[in-house]
Amino acid sequence: MKYKKMIEFNFKINTPSFDIGKKRNKKTGVRKTERFHRQKKKIPKTIVSKMDEHEIIYGARALNKRFPSFLDTQTQDYDIFTPHPKKDAHETERALDKSFGGDFFYVTRANCPRTWRVKSHVNDEVYADYTRPEERIPYEVIGGRKYVALDYAKEHIIKTLDDPSASYRHSKDRDALNRIKIYERMKKK
């Protein structure tokens, strides 16, 4: 009976009665989202600043680093080979949170058991993948950072295209392979 009167009272003063006992502030989510989007330009610089000498960048960023701008593809995340993926992912997550001034990122395991991801709490997007390689990865140093060797990347893409279980990647990999071929043809001229 007492609860019923409390609900009636809350309706009389135009406050929502359904959230009694819950501290919920809708503005907090909006403010955090705004802070995130205002500061998201810091993400690439922070990820690169946390890289050690044992880490090698692969994937779209490694290809974009070599290619002329018209062959670049849009990518948001960093794909990084490292012998300590979980440790390095947590280091990057802490650095990003410190840079943003709050708890904006978290680390989670990817589908591949050798990969750990740094994701945003705000939009749940992946900003870095840290993977422990199964073999020694050939690399080239470009601009002071290690990037996977182009021949290795090309060989890996061809293997993925031959694997029917990786069909979800085939269109992306076909595009990457074609861009590599265009780049190699340009270099021969």
N, C-alpha and C positions, 0 to 999 in steps of 0.2 A: 504494500500500500504506500509506503514511504517513497519507494522508487517511482511509482506512478505519478505522485505529486511532483517529484523532481523533474520528470520528463515534461509534464504540463508546464511547469515553471520555465523550463528551458525554451519551450515553444513560445511562451509569452514574451520572452526577451529577445527573440529572434536569433538564438544560437543553436547550432546543430546538436540535437540530443543523442545522435547515434554514436558519437565519438566520446562519450563520457568515460573518463578514466584513461583515454589515449592522448598522448601528446603528439599531435600531428600538425606540422606546419607546411602547407603547400608551397610557400615562398622559398623554403630551404632548397627544395629540388630545383626550382627555377634559378635561384641564385647560384647554386653549385654548377648547374649546366651553363649558365652565362660565364661564370669564372673559367670553367673548362674551355669553352670555345674562344674566349678572349686570349687564353694562354697556350692554346694547342700548337702554336708555331714553335714553342720551346721543345716539343717532343723529339724531333730528329736530332737537334743539337745535344740534348741530354743523353739520348741513347748512344750517339757516337762518342760523347765524352766519357762514357763508362766502359768503352771497349778497351780490352787489354791487347797485348801483343800476340796472344794465342788465339784470338778470335778472327774468323774469316767471314766476310759478307758474301752471300750468294743470292740467287734468285733475281728478281726484276731489277733491284738496285745495282747489282753487280753488272748486269747487262747495260743498264742506262748509263752507268759511269763511263763506259767505253763508246757507246753509240753517239752519233750526232743527234741533236735534239729532235729531229723529225722522226727518228726511230724509237724514241723513248715511249714507255708505256706508264700510265698512272699507277702508282703504288703508294700505299699508306704505311705498310709495315716494313720492318727490317727482318731479314732472314739471316741468322748468324750461326755459323758452326763454332762450337766451343766444347772443350773437354768437360766442362762443369756447367751444364745448362741450367739446372735448378738454382745453383748459387748465383750465377750471372744474371738470371731473370729476376731474382729477389733483389740483387744490388741495383739493377736498373729501376725496378718498381719503387724502391726506397728513394732513389735519386729523383725520379719523376714526382713522387708525392711531396718531397721536400721542395722541389722547384715550384710546384703548384700551390704549396702551402696548405695541404690537407690530404685526406685519404681519397684520392681520385683513381688509383690504379690497383690492380691485384694480379696475382700470378696463379695460373692454372695449368694443369697438364693437358697436352693436346691429344688427339687420337693416337698419334705415334708415341710409343712409350719413351722414346729418346728425346722428346721435344717438350719444352715448357714455354708458355705464352704469357706475355704481359698484355693485359686487357684493361680497358677503361670501365670504371663503375658507371660513368655517365651514359655512354652509348654502347657499351659492351663490344666495342670493336677491338681487334688485335692490332697492337702497335709494334710488337717485337716477338719473333719466334727464335728460341735458342735451342739448337739441336746438337746432340753429341754424334759426331760422324762415326760411321762403321769402319772407315778406312782413312788412310792419310790423304788429305785434300791438297792438290796442287793449287798454288795461288800466285798472284802477281801483286806487287805493291804499286798502288796508284794513289798519288796524293797523300802518301804516308799511311794509308790503310791497306789491309790485305783484302783482296777480292778474288773469288774463285777463278781459276784459269778458264779461259773461253773454251778450250778444247774439252775440258772436263765437263763444263756446263752443257755443251753440245751433246756429248756422249750420254750424259745423264738424261737429257730431254728425249733423246732417241730411245733409250731404254724404257722410259715412262710411256712413250707413245706405243711401244710394242706390248705393253702390259695391259690386258683387257680390264683388270680390276681397278686401274687408274683412269677409267674412261671419263670420270668427272673432271679431269685435268686436261684432256686431250685438246680441246679448242685453244686453251691458254698456251699449252706447250707447242702446238702447231704454229701459232702466231710467233712465239719466241724463237722457234727454229727458223722460220722464214726471215725474221729480222736479223738473226745471226748470219744467215746466208747472204742477205743484202749487204750487211756490214763487211763480210769477207770479200765479196765481189768488189765493193768500193775500195777496199785496201789494196787489191791487186792492180787497180788502175793507176 
